[in-house]
Amino acid sequence: MYDPQWFIRTDAAGLVVRGFTTAFDQPQAGDILVSGQSGRHFNIPLTNDRGQPLYRITSGSMLARSQAELDEEWAARPVPKTQDQLRIEELERQLAQQSADQTAFMEFILESMGGR
């Protein structure tokens, strides 16, 4: 009977970012075999409800990240801009472009009139 192997994949920081079985995918160079697991579907939760990786590879072992580490990482992330902030930035960009266009037009008119 065929028993798929389980693998995990890490990012450059050693955080576990993907889990899969050979029933659905083939390992790439650097993927790590998870021993002691079986079944067609990889069913170990790898992220928390905020989308943060729960595990890291340290000295060849898959270790759970502490809640303090996860909270520190979360607090350090850039806070996404609100829709209002994004709209204000876009309006400011449009206003600056309109002002530059108007200045260029006025300079063109003055030059056309002989610099009056």
N, C-alpha and C positions, 0 to 999 in steps of 0.2 A: 504494500500500500504506500502511495506517495504521501509524504508528510512535508508540507512546505516549510522552509526555513524562514525565520524572522530576522529582519535587519533594521538597523537605525542609521540615520544619516545626521551628521553634525554640520554646523556652520563653522566659519573661521575661528570663532571664539570658543568652540567646543560645546556649544549648546545643542541639544538634541532637537532637530527641527522636523524630522520625518521618520515615520515607521512604516514598514511594509513587509509583505511576505512574498516569497518566490512564486506563490500561486498567481500573483497579479503583476509582478515587476521583477526585474533582475538587478542584482546589486552592481554598483559602480565601484571603481577604485576608491578606497577610503571608507566605504560603508562597513558597519560593524555588525557581526553576527550576534544575535541575542540568544544565548544558550538557555536550555530548560523551558522553552516555549514551543507550543505547537498549535496547529490549526491554520485554516486558510486565511483568516482575517486577523490583522494586527489590531488588537483591542486595548492596548495600554494608552490611557489618556496622556498626551504629551504636552498639552498647553492648558493654562487655567482659563477662567472666564474672561480675562483681559487679553488673551492671545499670547501670553508670555510662555516661553518654553519652561517646563517644570524640571527638566533634568539637564545635567552637564556631564561630559566625560572627563574624569579626573584620574590620571594614572591607569587608564584602561578600564575603569569601572564607571558604570552609569549611576550617578549620585543625584538625589533630589536636591534641588536648590532650596535654601531656607526662605521662609516667608519674609525675613528681614531683607534678604538679597532682592527678592522680587519687588518688595515695596520700595526699596531704594532705587531700583531700576525704573520703576513706574514713576516715581516722583521726579526723576531726572529727565524724563522724556519731554520733548517740546510739546506744549499744550496746543492742540489744534485750534486754528482760528475759527471764530463763529461766522455764520453766514453774513451777519452785519459787518463784521470786520473785513471780510473778503469783498463785500460790495463797496464799502467805503474806499478800500485800496483801489478797486477798479475805477470808481468815479474820480478819485484823485489822479489816477493815471490818464484818464480821458480828458480831464480838465487841463492837466499839464500839456498834453498833446494839442489840445485845442488852442491854448494860449501860445504855444510855439508856432502853430500854423498861422494864427492871426498876426503874430509879430512878423513872420516871414512875408505874409501877404502885404502888410503895411510897408515893409522895407521895399518890396517889389514896386508898389504904387509910387512911393517917393522917388525911387530910382527912375521910374518911367516918366515922371514929371520933371526930371532934371534935378533931382535932389532938393526940391523946395521944402 
